[in-house]
């Protein structure tokens, strides 16, 4: 709550929880103590981020077997894969144009799957299996930080394997 942006988000969550007590729950003060439990009890994680270079939050949802609805950007486009009923593959739902209409359409597809308990159970299992190793996510973030500084990140673990 010491950081202004975080405090603003927390206050908005409290406002929504008060306004919609049967549809919205949030306890920002408990996130770091009960975050995993919250993710397990969530039907979907919503991540309409415009910028998400590596992505860690979607993996926090995935560890809780929670599918994600996300804008296709950065690490989200690499890990949140559109669930397809015919193949029963995918870890969530995505949208490609960052606008309300596309976001709503992705949420509608997610709700359609939620209503079909068989497919929703498969989607939750897929979400858990989509969890990436922390090293991969950390290297993606490191690569993005290098890019923002106009530098090139070299993963020496890969280079050393190539030299052998």
Secondary structure, 3 states (H helix, E strand, C coil): CCCHHHHHHHHHHHHHHHHCCCCCCCCHHHHHHHHHHHHHCCCEEEECCCCCCCCCHHHHHHHCCCEEEEECCHHHHHHCCECECCCCECCEEEECCCCHHHHHHHHHHHHHHHHCHHHHHHHHHHHHHCCCCHHHHHHHHHHHHHHHCCCCCCCHHHHHHHHC
